[in-house]
């Protein structure tokens, strides 16, 4: 994207803070940006490690882009974060360099002992941040929900109701230790290698077995801070570029595996805890106030026009 295109996208995201909440049931939500966070928070255990993980988040990306267009006048495409550039120096990435065309820089220095991820089984060393984002167009950004399960040491979760109002700055701790998982080998593995043959193999490796770090987790934990909280990671605006890249990888996999492109695998609860039935393509994707509730099968074809109509470049 050109710098002008990036600024247009940023202005549209900032516009969401000025739109009133449409979800009065979430009293902590102060604006429409918060509504996206609140819906994800409330459904976390039913949209991760599940049969609808890829399609629910695909629909979320679509509704995010539609909102930017219809409510905030955005004319451009939805940008994705190409993980495979600057993975050894995140602070130099146009996504995180702190310029006025970025999604903000690192956080202020906050002394802490790294982050525990992968279900508490993988330790990542601290980066050079951890505090409030100190530069870029979102440095004065106030977030209102969470944290619920932050991975970063010293960042304490809400001890009361998970939906309590908790205004604060957005925090970030860029760490190259997590982005080191962004390798050509890991991408090849899930697109054409050992973990590519079925949707089950693809999505399980994309998300990673419990106690491991794979492409999905590496993106969240590379951001650190609020981006590392599985419940409220949408508080970091870079969430949407990370998940646009997730969807891009899913889209490429579908193109390469047309016979598997309209299949799903998994149950209706996180890693089947508690035990639940297998998800089906007729299961409805609950999006709360964000958009119509549609079946999983409506998310397979990105050119169907019902409702999706896009490709990736």
N, C-alpha and C positions, 0 to 999 in steps of 0.2 A: 504494500500500500504506500502511496505517496504521503508526504507529511500532511498535506491538506486533507486527504482522505482519512488519515488517522485522527486529525482534529475534529472532523465531522462526526466520526464515531464516538469520540470522547464527549463531545457536546451532547450527543443523543443520550449517552449513558447518564451524564449529569442531569439531563432533563427529567429522568425517572425520579430523582430525589424531590422534584417539585410537584410531581403528580400525587394526588391523595391516595392513601391506601384504599383498596377495594375489599379488604378482608377484615371486617370489624371483629371477627372472632379471635383474631390475633392482636391483642391490645398493645403489644410492644411495637407492632408495625406502624411506622410513622409516614411511610410513603410507598409508592408502587415498587421501588427497588426492594424495599423490605419484604414486600409480599412474595417475591420470588424466593427470598431466603426462608421465610416462614413456611411456605408450602413444602419446600425441600426438607426443612427441619422436621416437620410433622410426619413426613412419609419415609424418613431415612431407612428404617428397618425393612421397608417393603419395596425399595428401589435400588438396593445395593446387594451384590451377591445373590441376585434373583434372576428369574427368567425374563424380567422386563427391564433389566438394567440399561441395556443399550438403546432400546426403543423409547423408554421413558425419558432418558436424557436427550435423545434425538428430538423428541417432541418439545422438550424444554428449550432447546436451542432454537427451534423453529418459532416458538411463541415469544422468546426473547427478541429475535430479529423482527418479528411481526409488530411487537410493541414499539420497538425503536422506530420502525417505519410509520406505523399508523398514528402513534401518539406523540412522537418527537421529531417527525419530519426527516428521518434518516433516509438517504438515497443510495448508500453504498452497499457493498456486500458484507456479510458477517466474517470478520477476520479470524483466522486460527493462529495458534502459536506453534510454529514449526520447531519441535523439540530438538531437532538435530542440527540446529545452528546455535552457537554460543553455549552449548551444554557444559563446556568446561570453564565458562566465565559468564554467568548469568547477568552480572551487574553491567556487562557491556552490551547485552542484548537490547535491541530497540524496544522490546516489551518492558524491560525493567531498568533502563538506564537513567530514569529520573528526569528525562527531558519533558518538555511540554507536549510531546507527541507520544509519550510512553504511557503505560498503565501504572506509573509511579515507580519510584526506586526502592531501595532497601529500607528497612526500619532503622531508627536510632539504635545505637548500641545498647543492649540489655544483657547483663551478665546472666548466663544460664548454662545448664549442663546438657546441651543438645536436645534431641527429641527422641521419644520412643514411638516407633511406628510398627506396622505389621502386626497389629494385635499385641503390642507391647514386647515384641520379641526381637526387633531390629533397632539398634541405637544409631542415630545419626549425629555427628558432631555439630556443634553450634556454628553458625555463620558469623558474620560481622554485624548483624542487626538484631532483630527480635523485638524492638520497640515500635513506636509509632512511625508510619511511613513518613519520610522526611523530605521528599522531593517529588515533583511531578504534579499532574493535574488533580490527583486525588489525595494530596497530603493533608488537606483540611477536612477530609471525608469523615463523617460521624456514622458509625454503625450502631445498631440498636438491639440486635438479637444475639444470644449466645454470650460467651463461648460455652459449648456443651461438652465436647471431648477434644480439647486442643492437645496436639502432640508435643508441643514445646514445653520444656521444663520451666517452671516458674510462672506459667500463664494459667491461672486457676480458673476452673469452670464455675458456672453459676451453681450455687449450693441450694437454690430455692427452685421454684417452678421454671422449667426449661423455657417457657415462653414469656418470662418476665422481661420488662423493659430495662435495658442495661446500656445506656449511651456511652460511647467511648471512641477512641481513635482506632483506625485499622492498623493492625500490626503485621510485620513481615520479617522473615529471616531467611534471605536467599542462601541456599546451600548447594554448592557444587557436588557435595557428596551424594545427594539424591539425584541430581541431573546426570551424574555419571552413568546411570542406568539407561540413558537415552543412547542406544547404540544401533548401528545398522543391523547387527546380528539379531538383536531382540526384535526389531521390526520384521526382518526376513522370517524369523521363526514363526510369527503368528500370521503372516500373510502367505507364505509359500513353504514353510518348513514343517518341523515336527508337530507344531501346535496349530496347524492351519486347516486340517481336513474337515473338521466339524465345528458348528457354532459353539458347542460345549468346550472343545479344546481351545478355540480362539478366545472366547470371552474369559475362560478361567485363567488362561495365561496372561491376558491383558490386565486383569484385575490382580492376579497373583494369588497363590495359596496363602492361607493364614501363616503369618510369620515370615513373609517374604516381601520384597519390593519389586514391582514390575512397572510397566509404562504408566498405568493409571495412577498408582500411588506415587510414583516418582514425580509426576507433575505437581501434585498437591504438596508433597513434602519438600520439593524444591523451593516453593514459595514460603513454606514455614508459616509461623504465626497463624492468622485467621484462615489462611488457605489450607491449612493442615487439619482443620476440624471437619470431620466427615459430615457432621450435622449442618454446620453453618459456613462451609467453605465458600459459599456464594457471596459472603461479605467482602471477599477479595475480588475486585472486578476482573482479574485475570482468570478467574474460574471459567468464564465463558469462552475465552480463547483456548484454554486447556481442553475443555469438553468439546469445542468445535474440532480440535485436532483428534480427540477420541472418535468423534463421529466420522471424521475424514478417513481414519484408519479402518473403521467399520465399513464405510462405503467402499473403499478399495477392496477390502476382503470380499464383500458381496459381489463386486464386479468380477473378481478372480474365481469365485465359487458360486456360480449362478444356481446350481442345483441345491445349494444350502442356503441361499440368500433369504428365503422366507421361512426359515426355521428358528426355533428358540430352544433353550435348554435351561432347566433350573426350576426351583419352586417359587412360592410366593413370599417367602420370608428370607431374611439374611442368613445365608449358608444353612438354610432349612432349620433355623432356630427361632421360635419353636417349630416342630415339624408341621409341614403344610403341604397341600396338594401341588402337583406340578403346574406350572403356569401353562396357559394355552394361548393360541393366537387370537382367541376371542375375548380374552381378559381385557377389561377396560382400564385405560391409563387415567388415573385420577390426577388432575392438574389443578384442583381447587378453583380459585377465581381467575387463574391465568388463562384458561381457554376451555373449549368444549372437551368433554371426556370421550375419547375415541378408543377403538380396539387396537391392540398391539399390531394386528395385521395391516392396519392403515399406515404404518410407519416403515414398511419394508421398501417400498418403491419411492425413491426420492423424486421421480418424475411423473408420478401418478396425477398430480394436481388435486389430490383428495386426501390431505390438504397440501402435501409437500410438492415443491417444484424447484429443485436446485441440483447442482452438481458441484464437485470440488475441482479446483485447478491447483 
